[in-house]
Amino acid sequence: MRKKMKRFLIVLSTALALSLLLFVPFTPKNAVRLCILENLHPFAAVLAFPSKMTKKDSTGYSGKHIAAYYSVLVQVSSDMGGFDTYVVGVQEKKSGKIFYKAELAYDPA
């Protein structure tokens, strides 16, 4: 009985630590993962591996460059079912804020 309880506590604490490391949006990549998780894709959020797009590649998404754009390895559909995309936009942190905010980017092409 003690062995099962100890194993359960280890698994629970490991899952909690991983979720904090992957999904709390202290970094832009974590904000991308959280955005994907909020759009009801938990496995895609873990397997996304976001990478920042160059300014040249991201000009079609925002003419004013108000966000940094990240490409992900898995296609994500919006929770409303409106579109599928491989790109997520992360807004810059405003002064006084500690978290980044990310949104799925609509592909104009």
C-alpha positions in Angstrom: 0.0 0.0 0.0 2.8 2.5 0.9 4.6 1.6 -2.3 1.5 2.4 -4.4 1.0 5.7 -2.6 4.6 6.7 -3.0 4.5 5.9 -6.8 1.2 7.9 -7.1 2.8 10.9 -5.5 5.8 10.7 -7.7 3.7 10.5 -10.8 1.4 13.3 -9.7 4.3 15.6 -8.8 6.1 14.9 -12.1 2.9 15.6 -14.1 2.4 18.9 -12.2 6.0 19.9 -12.8 5.8 19.1 -16.5 2.6 21.0 -16.9 4.1 24.1 -15.2 7.2 23.9 -17.4 5.3 23.5 -20.6 2.1 25.5 -20.3 2.7 28.5 -18.0 3.3 31.3 -20.5 6.4 32.9 -19.1 8.1 32.4 -22.5 6.6 32.9 -26.0 7.0 29.1 -26.8 5.0 28.3 -23.7 2.3 30.8 -24.7 2.1 29.0 -28.1 1.6 25.6 -26.3 -1.0 27.1 -24.0 -2.9 28.6 -27.0 -3.0 25.2 -28.7 -4.1 23.6 -25.4 -6.9 26.2 -25.1 -8.1 25.2 -28.6 -8.7 21.6 -27.3 -5.6 19.9 -28.7 -3.7 18.5 -25.7 -1.4 16.1 -27.6 -0.6 18.7 -30.2 0.3 21.1 -27.5 3.0 18.8 -26.2 4.2 17.8 -29.7 4.1 21.3 -31.3 7.8 22.2 -31.0 7.2 25.9 -31.8 9.9 27.7 -33.7 10.1 31.5 -34.4 9.4 32.5 -38.0 11.6 35.1 -39.7 10.2 38.6 -40.3 10.3 37.9 -44.0 8.1 34.8 -43.6 5.7 36.4 -41.2 4.8 39.6 -43.1 1.7 38.0 -44.7 0.2 37.5 -41.2 0.6 41.1 -39.9 1.5 44.1 -41.8 2.3 46.1 -38.7 4.4 43.3 -37.0 2.5 43.6 -33.7 3.2 40.0 -32.9 6.0 37.5 -33.3 4.9 34.5 -35.3 5.8 30.9 -34.5 5.3 27.9 -36.7 4.4 24.5 -35.2 4.9 21.0 -36.5 1.2 19.9 -36.2 -1.8 21.5 -37.8 -4.1 23.1 -35.3 -7.8 23.9 -35.8 -9.5 26.7 -34.0 -11.9 25.8 -31.3 -14.7 27.4 -33.2 -13.9 25.2 -36.2 -13.2 28.1 -38.5 -9.8 27.4 -39.9 -6.7 25.2 -39.6 -3.2 26.6 -39.3 0.4 25.9 -38.5 1.1 29.4 -37.3 0.5 31.0 -33.9 1.1 34.7 -33.2 2.5 35.8 -29.8 1.9 39.4 -28.7 4.7 41.3 -27.0 4.4 41.6 -23.2 3.0 44.9 -22.1 4.7 46.7 -19.3 3.6 45.3 -15.9 2.5 41.9 -17.4 4.4 38.7 -16.7 2.7 36.4 -19.2 2.7 36.3 -23.0 -0.6 36.0 -25.0 -0.8 33.9 -28.1 -3.5 33.5 -30.7 -3.9 31.3 -33.8 -3.0 33.1 -37.0 -5.2 32.8 -40.0 -3.3 31.9 -43.1 -4.2 34.4 -45.9 -2.9 32.1 -48.6 
